[in-house]
Amino acid sequence: MTIDEKYMRRCIQLARNGICHAAPNPMVGAVIVRDGKIIGEGYHVRCGEGHAEVNAIASVKDESLLKDATIYVSLEPCSHYGKTPPCADLIIRKGIPRVVVGCVDPFSLVAGRGIQKLRDAGIEVTVGVLEKECRELIRAFVTFNLKKRPYITLKWAQSADGFLDIRREDGNAVRLSTPLSTLAVHKMRAEQKAILVGRRTALLDNPSLTVREWYGQNPLRLVIDRQLTLPPHLHLFDGSCLYEPDDPNRRYTQWDTALFDFTKPHVISFLLSSLNFWLTVYHFDGIRYDAVSNLIYRNGKKEDGLNDEGLWFLRLVNYTLQQEHPDVMLIAEDSSDYLKVTAPVVYGGLGFDYKWNLGWMHDTLDYFATPFEQRAGIKNRLLFSMSYFYNDIFLLPLSHDEVVHGKHSIIDKLWGTYEQKFAQLRCLYLYLFFHPGKKLSFMGNELAEFLEWSEEKQLGWNLLDYPAHQDFHRFMQKLGSLYQNHPALWEQDYDSRFFRWLDMGQRFPETFSILRSSKDGKEVLMVMNLSDQPRTGYRLQSEEQSDYTLLLASWQAAPKTLSSAPADCGWQTMFDLPALSCAAFERTHPNADE
């Protein structure tokens, strides 16, 4: 036995202490050695708490000794942010010069990255010491990550002459177990996450399938019943929590729906498998997670603290789905101010592709629902979104939540008369398409329906027989073409260099102008007047001579072309902007090549 093997065997011995509580994480042990003496030990006690390396380092009384020590660990140190920070970073930060690893982590989020991170930091890493024994220790974890299935243990009671049980219809079974074998069975139950029996066993034995002769948590109880005829009085159906938390104070959401318990491996497996099923079989383009704030914070409230289990679940599931389905969009419906929702998991983010900008949605709709005479004082509701927009990768929703449950349809939310509502709706959608961020508009919004959406009826296609609805629908078609044909509106959504406010309501508090540009320097401009009064002699300021070509307008008499003229400060373009109107122009600079 080599010196490295000696200390690795101690790692394996320590790791087994976490057999009942580490899952779904693997059992891991760590030993720190200096000058032939163990100065620190640790193992992974419980999922969500410190890993073996963290506990071993914390047990060293004099941290200065770490700079001349070797840390032995049965499994590769993690390199990602899960429920805890990366162990590889901790080892680097503590200055431990040598690491001995039993086996490489099969988890795709690590899988050699931890070893490479240590080596890149100049640390000597030895891999593969007692590799077979270390992999056997975590065989269930290996099976799940490599074969995408549970590790299965078969158990039965058999007499010495080879019989399992007598054929019986009534009466008690022949007891084959001894007190010692019963103890071993209950120990096995405590170490497993689920136990499965058939219908006949359930009927004849009426088993509890719980842990009674050993210390540990009860496994998930499963029974196969093709006829679905099992009576409800069986011990199997005692009303214990299967998917929701055992704590009644943490069992329900604010909508009185049951919460998932993300500390239970079968819950994670069920949810991940379900998501993978929809993407694999039905080839969905995206998945939207509802009420993500309830996963980020306990009870969905920031003041109640972070929900570590929920955060870990999001990181695990999003990373796994991105590996299996790299082209699928993962979207968070999240109203919190939690940062890094759309940052990659390997950098401590939650791994979403997009986050709903609910703040933008509510602020914008509140503005458009406000009487005209009051809008001057609340113009910041249209401006505020850009102060935080680049903190995450946002998607702009006008969603299903806003057109149901007595909230009114989008057009019916808007202030004013029938005609004024249609005029503002054009402004709202042009503003939506010019604001950075990908767009989401719920079905039927393009028809300007006044009735709320209902799953019990089809969309109001008959509305297209009415001129006002027909004209708006045509406007939306033109807006879609405008968006598609001008990369400035979508190419660089998340780069602040390609967005600019030209008018933030400085002269008239209800007028706004946005300039978007593409990588090749092409520019498109939006102007809108959200007052019920016309703005005669509206001015566009620019630093250089500019020409404007009309792309889309909400009024027929809009100028087809405009040119700037010299002014005291640069150049200016003047035109009349009717009440509740909007327009989009392409901007060019005639003397740009001179």
C-alpha positions as CSV (number, residue, x, y, z in Angstrom):
1,M,0.0,0.0,0.0
2,T,1.4,3.4,-1.0
3,I,1.2,6.5,1.1
4,D,-1.4,8.0,-1.2
5,E,-3.5,4.8,-1.0
6,K,-3.3,4.8,2.8
7,Y,-4.9,8.3,3.1
8,M,-7.4,7.7,0.3
9,R,-8.7,4.7,2.2
10,R,-9.3,7.0,5.1
11,C,-11.2,9.3,2.7
12,I,-13.5,6.4,1.7
13,Q,-14.0,5.5,5.4
14,L,-15.0,9.1,6.2
15,A,-17.3,9.4,3.2
16,R,-19.5,6.5,4.2
17,N,-20.6,8.5,7.2
18,G,-22.8,10.6,4.8
19,I,-24.6,7.5,3.4
20,C,-28.1,8.5,4.6
21,H,-28.0,12.3,4.2
22,A,-25.6,13.2,1.4
23,A,-28.0,12.3,-1.5
24,P,-28.7,13.4,-4.1
25,N,-25.0,14.5,-3.8
26,P,-22.4,11.8,-3.7
27,M,-20.6,10.6,-0.5
28,V,-17.2,12.3,-0.4
29,G,-14.4,12.2,2.2
30,A,-11.3,14.4,2.5
31,V,-8.1,14.2,4.5
32,I,-5.4,16.9,4.9
33,V,-1.9,15.6,5.5
34,R,1.4,17.5,6.4
35,D,4.7,15.9,7.2
36,G,3.1,12.5,7.4
37,K,0.4,13.6,9.9
38,I,-3.3,14.1,9.4
39,I,-4.1,17.7,10.4
40,G,-7.7,17.9,9.1
41,E,-10.5,15.6,8.1
42,G,-14.0,16.0,6.8
43,Y,-16.9,14.4,4.8
44,H,-20.0,15.6,3.1
45,V,-22.5,15.4,5.9
46,R,-25.7,16.6,4.3
47,C,-26.9,17.9,0.9
48,G,-26.9,21.7,0.8
49,E,-24.2,21.9,3.5
50,G,-20.4,22.1,3.2
51,H,-18.6,19.6,1.0
52,A,-15.9,17.3,2.3
53,E,-13.1,19.7,1.3
54,V,-14.7,22.6,3.1
55,N,-15.2,20.6,6.3
56,A,-11.7,19.2,6.2
57,I,-10.1,22.7,5.8
58,A,-12.3,24.1,8.5
59,S,-11.1,21.4,10.9
60,V,-7.4,22.6,10.6
61,K,-6.6,24.7,13.6
62,D,-3.6,26.5,12.1
63,E,-4.3,27.5,8.5
64,S,-0.7,28.4,7.8
65,L,0.0,24.6,7.7
66,L,-2.1,24.3,4.6
67,K,0.6,25.9,2.4
68,D,2.8,22.8,2.9
69,A,0.0,20.2,3.0
70,T,-1.6,17.7,0.7
71,I,-5.4,17.3,0.5
72,Y,-6.8,13.9,-0.3
73,V,-10.3,13.8,-1.6
74,S,-12.2,10.7,-2.9
75,L,-14.0,12.7,-5.6
76,E,-12.8,15.5,-7.8
77,P,-13.3,19.0,-6.2
78,C,-16.3,20.8,-7.7
79,S,-15.7,23.8,-10.0
80,H,-19.2,25.3,-10.2
81,Y,-21.6,27.2,-8.1
82,G,-24.4,25.0,-6.7
83,K,-25.7,25.3,-3.2
84,T,-22.2,26.1,-2.2
85,P,-19.3,27.9,-3.9
86,P,-16.7,25.8,-5.8
87,C,-14.3,23.7,-3.7
88,A,-11.6,24.1,-6.2
89,D,-11.6,27.8,-5.7
90,L,-11.3,27.3,-1.9
91,I,-8.3,25.0,-2.3
92,I,-6.6,27.6,-4.6
93,R,-7.4,30.4,-2.2
94,K,-5.9,28.5,0.8
95,G,-2.7,27.8,-1.1
96,I,-2.7,24.0,-0.7
97,P,0.1,22.9,-3.1
98,R,-0.9,19.3,-3.8
99,V,-4.3,17.5,-4.4
100,V,-4.8,13.8,-4.6
101,V,-8.1,12.8,-6.2
102,G,-9.7,9.3,-6.1
103,C,-11.9,9.6,-9.2
104,V,-13.2,12.2,-11.7
105,D,-16.7,13.6,-11.0
106,P,-19.2,12.1,-13.6
107,F,-21.5,15.1,-13.1
108,S,-21.4,17.1,-16.4
109,L,-21.1,20.4,-14.6
110,V,-17.7,19.3,-13.2
111,A,-16.3,16.3,-15.2
112,G,-12.7,17.3,-15.1
113,R,-13.1,21.0,-14.9
114,G,-12.2,21.0,-11.2
115,I,-9.0,19.2,-11.8
116,Q,-8.1,21.5,-14.7
117,K,-8.9,24.6,-12.6
118,L,-6.4,23.4,-9.9
119,R,-3.7,22.6,-12.5
120,D,-4.2,26.0,-14.2
121,A,-3.5,27.5,-10.7
122,G,-0.2,25.7,-10.5
123,I,-1.3,23.0,-8.1
124,E,0.1,19.5,-8.4
125,V,-2.9,17.1,-9.0
126,T,-2.7,13.3,-8.8
127,V,-5.8,11.5,-10.1
128,G,-6.9,7.9,-9.9
129,V,-5.7,6.7,-6.5
130,L,-8.0,3.8,-5.5
131,E,-10.2,4.9,-8.4
132,K,-12.3,1.6,-8.5
133,E,-13.1,1.8,-4.8
134,C,-14.0,5.5,-5.0
135,R,-16.3,4.9,-7.9
136,E,-17.9,2.0,-6.2
137,L,-18.6,4.3,-3.2
138,I,-20.7,6.6,-5.4
139,R,-22.1,4.0,-7.7
140,A,-25.6,5.4,-7.5
141,F,-24.4,8.9,-8.3
142,V,-22.3,7.5,-11.3
143,T,-25.3,5.5,-12.6
144,F,-27.6,8.5,-12.5
145,N,-25.2,10.9,-14.3
146,L,-23.9,8.5,-16.9
147,K,-26.8,6.2,-17.6
148,K,-29.6,8.7,-16.7
149,R,-31.4,6.2,-14.5
150,P,-31.6,5.2,-10.8
151,Y,-29.3,2.7,-9.3
152,I,-31.5,-0.4,-8.5
153,T,-31.0,-2.9,-5.7
154,L,-33.0,-6.1,-5.7
155,K,-34.1,-7.6,-2.3
156,W,-36.1,-10.6,-1.6
157,A,-36.5,-13.2,1.3
158,Q,-35.8,-16.8,0.3
159,S,-35.9,-20.0,2.4
160,A,-32.9,-22.4,2.6
161,D,-34.6,-24.8,0.2
162,G,-35.1,-22.2,-2.5
163,F,-38.7,-21.0,-2.0
164,L,-39.7,-17.3,-1.8
165,D,-43.2,-17.7,-0.4
166,I,-46.1,-20.1,-0.3
167,R,-49.1,-19.4,-2.5
168,R,-51.6,-17.9,-0.1
169,E,-54.9,-16.1,-0.4
170,D,-55.6,-15.6,3.3
171,G,-53.6,-15.9,6.5
172,N,-50.1,-14.7,7.4
173,A,-47.0,-15.1,5.4
174,V,-44.3,-17.5,6.4
175,R,-41.7,-15.4,8.2
176,L,-38.3,-16.1,6.8
177,S,-36.4,-13.1,8.3
178,T,-34.5,-13.1,11.5
179,P,-34.1,-10.1,13.8
180,L,-30.6,-9.6,12.3
181,S,-31.8,-9.8,8.7
182,T,-34.7,-7.5,9.5
183,L,-32.2,-5.0,10.9
184,A,-30.2,-5.2,7.7
185,V,-33.3,-4.6,5.6
186,H,-34.3,-1.5,7.5
187,K,-30.7,-0.2,7.2
188,M,-30.9,-0.8,3.4
189,R,-34.2,1.2,3.3
190,A,-32.6,4.1,5.1
191,E,-29.9,4.1,2.5
192,Q,-32.2,4.1,-0.5
193,K,-34.4,6.9,-1.9
194,A,-37.3,4.8,-3.0
195,I,-38.7,1.3,-2.5
196,L,-40.9,-0.5,-5.1
197,V,-43.3,-3.4,-4.6
198,G,-46.0,-5.0,-6.8
199,R,-49.7,-5.0,-6.4
200,R,-49.9,-8.6,-4.9
201,T,-47.3,-7.8,-2.2
202,A,-49.3,-4.7,-1.3
203,L,-52.5,-6.6,-1.0
204,L,-51.2,-9.7,0.9
205,D,-48.6,-8.1,3.2
206,N,-50.0,-4.5,3.6
207,P,-46.4,-3.3,4.2
208,S,-45.5,0.1,5.7
209,L,-42.2,0.2,3.8
210,T,-40.8,2.5,6.3
211,V,-37.6,2.7,8.4
212,R,-38.3,1.4,11.9
213,E,-35.4,-0.9,13.0
214,W,-32.7,1.6,11.9
215,Y,-32.1,5.4,12.0
216,G,-32.9,7.3,8.8
217,Q,-35.5,8.8,6.6
218,N,-38.3,6.8,5.0
219,P,-37.8,6.1,1.3
220,L,-40.4,7.1,-1.3
221,R,-42.9,4.3,-1.5
222,L,-44.0,3.0,-4.9
223,V,-46.3,0.3,-6.0
224,I,-47.1,-1.1,-9.4
225,D,-50.9,-1.6,-9.9
226,R,-52.1,-2.0,-13.5
227,Q,-55.7,-2.3,-12.5
228,L,-55.6,0.6,-10.0
229,T,-57.7,-1.4,-7.6
230,L,-55.6,-1.2,-4.4
231,P,-57.9,-0.2,-1.5
232,P,-57.1,3.1,0.3
233,H,-56.8,1.6,3.7
234,L,-53.4,0.1,3.0
235,H,-50.4,1.4,5.1
236,L,-48.9,2.6,1.8
237,F,-51.5,5.3,1.7
238,D,-51.0,7.0,5.1
239,G,-51.1,10.5,3.7
240,S,-47.4,11.3,4.2
241,C,-45.9,13.9,2.0
242,L,-44.4,12.6,-1.2
243,Y,-43.6,15.6,-3.4
244,E,-44.2,18.5,-1.0
245,P,-42.2,19.6,2.1
246,D,-43.0,17.8,5.4
247,D,-43.0,21.1,7.2
248,P,-46.6,22.5,6.9
249,N,-45.3,26.1,7.1
250,R,-43.3,25.6,3.9
251,R,-45.8,23.5,2.0
252,Y,-48.0,26.0,0.2
253,T,-47.5,29.0,-2.0
254,Q,-49.4,32.3,-1.7
255,W,-51.8,30.9,-4.3
256,D,-52.5,27.8,-2.0
257,T,-50.8,25.4,-4.4
258,A,-48.4,22.8,-3.0
259,L,-44.6,23.5,-3.3
260,F,-42.1,20.9,-4.5
261,D,-39.6,19.8,-1.9
262,F,-36.3,20.1,-3.8
263,T,-34.4,18.1,-1.1
264,K,-36.1,15.0,-2.4
265,P,-34.2,13.3,-5.3
266,H,-37.4,11.8,-6.8
267,V,-38.9,15.3,-7.1
268,I,-35.9,16.6,-9.0
269,S,-35.9,13.4,-11.2
270,F,-39.6,13.8,-11.9
271,L,-39.3,17.5,-12.9
272,L,-36.2,17.1,-14.9
273,S,-37.6,14.0,-16.7
274,S,-40.8,15.8,-17.5
275,L,-39.0,18.8,-19.0
276,N,-36.8,16.6,-21.0
277,F,-39.8,14.6,-22.3
278,W,-41.6,17.7,-23.7
279,L,-38.4,18.9,-25.4
280,T,-37.4,15.5,-26.8
281,V,-40.7,14.2,-27.9
282,Y,-42.6,17.4,-28.9
283,H,-39.6,19.5,-29.8
284,F,-40.7,22.7,-28.0
285,D,-38.6,25.8,-28.7
286,G,-38.6,27.0,-25.2
287,I,-39.6,26.5,-21.6
288,R,-41.0,29.2,-19.4
289,Y,-40.7,28.8,-15.6
290,D,-43.6,30.4,-13.7
291,A,-43.1,32.5,-10.5
292,V,-39.3,32.0,-10.3
293,S,-39.1,34.3,-7.3
294,N,-40.7,31.5,-5.2
295,L,-37.7,29.4,-6.1
296,I,-35.2,32.2,-5.4
297,Y,-36.6,33.3,-2.1
298,R,-38.4,31.4,0.6
299,N,-42.1,32.0,0.3
300,G,-41.3,34.3,-2.6
301,K,-40.3,37.0,-0.2
302,K,-36.8,38.6,-0.2
303,E,-37.1,39.3,3.6
304,D,-37.5,35.6,4.3
305,G,-34.0,34.8,2.8
306,L,-32.7,32.8,-0.1
307,N,-34.2,29.5,-1.0
308,D,-31.0,27.5,-1.3
309,E,-32.8,24.3,-2.4
310,G,-34.7,26.2,-5.1
311,L,-31.6,27.9,-6.4
312,W,-29.7,24.6,-6.6
313,F,-32.6,23.0,-8.5
314,L,-32.7,25.8,-11.0
315,R,-28.9,25.6,-11.7
316,L,-29.0,21.8,-12.0
317,V,-32.0,21.6,-14.3
318,N,-31.0,24.6,-16.5
319,Y,-27.4,23.4,-17.0
320,T,-28.6,19.8,-17.7
321,L,-31.2,21.0,-20.3
322,Q,-28.7,23.3,-22.0
323,Q,-26.3,20.3,-22.4
324,E,-29.1,18.1,-23.8
325,H,-31.0,20.8,-25.8
326,P,-28.6,23.7,-26.6
327,D,-31.1,25.5,-28.9
328,V,-34.0,25.6,-26.5
329,M,-34.8,28.9,-24.8
330,L,-35.1,28.8,-21.0
331,I,-37.2,31.8,-19.8
332,A,-37.7,32.9,-16.2
333,E,-40.9,34.7,-15.3
334,D,-39.3,36.6,-12.4
335,S,-40.3,39.8,-10.6
336,S,-37.4,39.9,-8.2
337,D,-34.2,42.0,-8.3
338,Y,-32.0,38.9,-7.8
339,L,-28.9,39.4,-10.0
340,K,-27.4,36.9,-12.5
341,V,-30.7,35.1,-13.4
342,T,-29.5,34.9,-16.9
343,A,-25.8,34.4,-16.1
344,P,-24.2,31.0,-16.9
345,V,-24.3,28.4,-14.1
346,V,-20.6,28.0,-14.2
347,Y,-20.3,31.7,-13.2
348,G,-22.8,31.4,-10.3
349,G,-25.8,32.4,-12.3
350,L,-29.1,30.5,-12.7
351,G,-28.6,29.7,-16.3
352,F,-31.7,31.2,-17.9
353,D,-31.5,32.6,-21.4
354,Y,-34.1,35.3,-20.8
355,K,-35.9,37.0,-17.9
356,W,-39.3,38.6,-18.2
357,N,-39.1,42.3,-17.5
358,L,-42.2,42.5,-15.4
359,G,-41.1,45.9,-14.1
360,W,-41.1,47.3,-17.7
361,M,-44.5,45.8,-18.4
362,H,-46.2,47.1,-15.3
363,D,-44.6,50.6,-15.5
364,T,-45.5,50.9,-19.2
365,L,-49.1,49.8,-18.9
366,D,-49.6,52.0,-15.8
367,Y,-48.4,55.0,-17.8
368,F,-50.8,54.3,-20.7
369,A,-53.6,53.8,-18.3
370,T,-53.0,57.3,-16.7
371,P,-55.2,60.3,-17.7
372,F,-53.4,62.6,-20.2
373,E,-53.3,65.5,-17.9
374,Q,-51.4,63.5,-15.3
375,R,-48.7,62.0,-17.6
376,A,-46.2,64.8,-17.3
377,G,-45.5,63.8,-13.7
378,I,-44.9,60.1,-14.3
379,K,-42.7,60.1,-17.5
380,N,-40.1,58.2,-15.5
381,R,-42.2,55.1,-15.8
382,L,-41.2,54.9,-19.5
383,L,-37.6,55.8,-18.8
384,F,-36.8,53.8,-15.7
385,S,-36.4,50.4,-17.4
386,M,-33.2,51.5,-19.1
387,S,-31.5,52.2,-15.8
388,Y,-31.4,48.5,-15.0
389,F,-31.9,46.9,-18.4
390,Y,-28.3,45.7,-18.8
391,N,-28.2,43.9,-15.5
392,D,-29.8,40.8,-17.1
393,I,-30.9,39.5,-20.5
394,F,-34.5,40.8,-20.5
395,L,-37.5,39.8,-22.5
396,L,-40.4,42.3,-22.8
397,P,-43.8,40.7,-22.2
398,L,-47.3,41.8,-22.8
399,S,-48.4,38.5,-21.4
400,H,-51.4,36.3,-20.7
401,D,-51.4,37.5,-17.1
402,E,-52.5,41.0,-18.3
403,V,-55.5,40.0,-20.3
404,V,-57.4,37.8,-17.8
405,H,-59.1,37.9,-14.3
406,G,-60.7,41.2,-14.6
407,K,-57.5,43.1,-15.6
408,H,-59.0,44.1,-19.0
409,S,-57.4,43.4,-22.4
410,I,-54.4,45.5,-23.5
411,I,-56.4,48.0,-25.5
412,D,-59.1,48.3,-22.8
413,K,-56.4,49.2,-20.2
414,L,-55.5,52.3,-22.1
415,W,-56.9,55.7,-21.2
416,G,-59.2,57.7,-23.4
417,T,-62.0,57.4,-25.9
418,Y,-62.4,54.5,-28.4
419,E,-60.4,56.3,-31.1
420,Q,-57.7,57.4,-28.6
421,K,-57.3,53.8,-27.4
422,F,-56.4,52.7,-30.9
423,A,-54.1,55.6,-31.5
424,Q,-52.2,54.8,-28.2
425,L,-52.1,51.1,-29.0
426,R,-50.0,51.9,-32.1
427,C,-47.7,54.0,-30.0
428,L,-47.4,51.2,-27.3
429,Y,-46.4,48.6,-29.8
430,L,-43.9,50.8,-31.7
431,Y,-42.4,51.7,-28.4
432,L,-42.2,47.9,-27.5
433,F,-40.4,47.1,-30.8
434,F,-37.9,49.9,-30.4
435,H,-37.1,49.2,-26.7
436,P,-34.2,46.8,-26.4
437,G,-35.0,43.2,-25.5
438,K,-36.8,40.3,-27.2
439,K,-40.6,40.8,-27.5
440,L,-43.5,38.7,-26.3
441,S,-47.1,39.6,-27.1
442,F,-50.0,37.3,-26.1
443,M,-52.2,35.9,-28.9
444,G,-55.1,38.1,-29.7
445,N,-53.3,41.3,-28.8
446,E,-52.7,41.9,-32.5
447,L,-56.5,42.0,-33.0
448,A,-57.0,44.7,-30.4
449,E,-59.6,42.6,-28.6
450,F,-61.7,44.5,-26.0
451,L,-62.8,41.3,-24.3
452,E,-60.5,39.4,-22.0
453,W,-59.0,36.2,-23.3
454,S,-60.8,33.0,-22.4
455,E,-59.7,29.4,-23.0
456,E,-63.4,28.5,-23.6
457,K,-63.6,30.4,-27.0
458,Q,-61.5,31.1,-30.0
459,L,-59.8,34.5,-30.7
460,G,-62.0,37.3,-32.1
461,W,-61.2,36.9,-35.7
462,N,-64.5,38.5,-36.6
463,L,-63.1,41.8,-35.3
464,L,-61.2,42.1,-38.6
465,D,-64.5,42.9,-40.3
466,Y,-64.4,46.3,-38.4
467,P,-62.2,49.1,-39.9
468,A,-60.5,50.1,-36.7
469,H,-59.4,46.6,-35.8
470,Q,-58.5,45.9,-39.4
471,D,-56.3,49.0,-39.6
472,F,-54.5,48.1,-36.4
473,H,-53.9,44.5,-37.5
474,R,-52.4,45.9,-40.8
475,F,-50.2,48.2,-38.7
476,M,-49.0,45.2,-36.7
477,Q,-48.1,43.4,-39.9
478,K,-46.1,46.4,-41.1
479,L,-44.4,46.6,-37.7
480,G,-43.4,43.0,-37.9
481,S,-41.8,43.6,-41.3
482,L,-40.1,46.7,-40.0
483,Y,-38.6,44.7,-37.2
484,Q,-37.5,41.8,-39.4
485,N,-35.9,44.0,-42.0
486,H,-33.9,46.3,-39.7
487,P,-31.2,44.5,-37.7
488,A,-30.8,47.7,-35.6
489,L,-34.0,46.7,-33.7
490,W,-32.7,43.3,-32.6
491,E,-29.1,42.7,-33.5
492,Q,-27.4,44.4,-30.4
493,D,-30.3,44.4,-27.9
494,Y,-27.9,43.8,-24.9
495,D,-25.1,46.3,-25.8
496,S,-25.7,49.8,-24.5
497,R,-23.7,51.3,-27.3
498,F,-26.5,50.6,-29.8
499,F,-29.3,52.3,-27.9
500,R,-29.8,56.0,-27.2
501,W,-32.6,58.3,-26.0
502,L,-32.8,61.4,-28.2
503,D,-35.8,62.8,-26.4
504,M,-36.6,61.9,-22.8
505,G,-39.5,64.3,-22.6
506,Q,-37.2,67.4,-22.1
507,R,-39.3,70.0,-24.0
508,F,-42.6,68.3,-23.9
509,P,-43.0,65.7,-21.1
510,E,-45.2,63.4,-23.2
511,T,-42.9,63.2,-26.2
512,F,-40.2,60.6,-26.6
513,S,-37.6,59.6,-29.2
514,I,-35.3,56.5,-29.4
515,L,-32.4,55.9,-31.7
516,R,-31.3,52.3,-32.4
517,S,-28.3,51.3,-34.5
518,S,-26.8,48.1,-36.0
519,K,-23.2,46.9,-36.1
520,D,-22.8,48.3,-39.7
521,G,-23.8,51.8,-38.5
522,K,-27.4,51.8,-39.9
523,E,-29.8,53.8,-37.7
524,V,-33.6,53.8,-37.1
525,L,-35.5,56.3,-35.1
526,M,-38.8,56.3,-33.3
527,V,-40.8,59.4,-32.1
528,M,-44.1,59.4,-30.3
529,N,-46.4,61.9,-28.7
530,L,-48.4,60.5,-25.8
531,S,-50.3,63.7,-25.2
532,D,-53.8,64.4,-26.4
533,Q,-52.5,67.7,-27.8
534,P,-50.5,68.1,-31.0
535,R,-46.9,69.3,-30.8
536,T,-46.3,71.8,-33.5
537,G,-42.7,72.4,-34.5
538,Y,-41.4,69.3,-32.8
539,R,-37.5,69.3,-33.0
540,L,-35.1,66.4,-33.4
541,Q,-31.5,67.4,-32.4
542,S,-28.4,65.7,-33.8
543,E,-24.7,66.3,-33.7
544,E,-24.3,66.0,-37.5
545,Q,-26.3,66.6,-40.6
546,S,-29.1,64.0,-41.0
547,D,-31.7,62.9,-43.4
548,Y,-34.8,60.9,-42.3
549,T,-36.9,58.5,-44.5
550,L,-40.3,57.4,-43.2
551,L,-40.6,53.7,-42.4
552,L,-43.9,53.6,-40.6
553,A,-46.4,56.1,-39.1
554,S,-49.6,56.1,-37.3
555,W,-51.1,59.1,-39.3
556,Q,-51.5,59.3,-43.0
557,A,-50.0,62.8,-43.5
558,A,-46.7,62.0,-41.9
559,P,-43.7,63.5,-43.8
560,K,-42.1,60.9,-46.2
561,T,-38.6,62.5,-45.9
562,L,-37.0,65.1,-43.5
563,S,-33.7,66.9,-43.5
564,S,-31.9,68.6,-40.7
565,A,-30.7,72.2,-40.8
566,P,-27.9,74.0,-38.9
567,A,-28.7,75.1,-35.4
568,D,-27.0,76.8,-32.5
569,C,-25.9,73.4,-31.2
570,G,-25.4,71.0,-34.1
571,W,-28.3,70.2,-36.4
572,Q,-32.1,70.1,-35.9
573,T,-35.1,68.8,-37.8
574,M,-38.6,70.2,-37.3
575,F,-42.0,68.8,-38.1
576,D,-45.5,68.6,-36.6
577,L,-46.3,65.7,-34.3
578,P,-50.1,65.1,-34.0
579,A,-51.7,64.1,-30.7
580,L,-51.3,60.4,-29.7
581,S,-49.1,59.6,-32.8
582,C,-45.9,57.8,-33.5
583,A,-43.5,57.2,-36.4
584,A,-40.4,55.4,-37.3
585,F,-37.6,56.7,-39.6
586,E,-34.4,55.5,-41.1
587,R,-31.6,58.0,-40.4
588,T,-28.7,58.6,-42.7
589,H,-25.9,61.2,-42.8
590,P,-25.4,62.6,-46.3
591,N,-21.9,63.9,-45.7
592,A,-20.7,61.0,-43.7
593,D,-18.1,60.0,-46.3
594,E,-16.6,63.5,-46.7
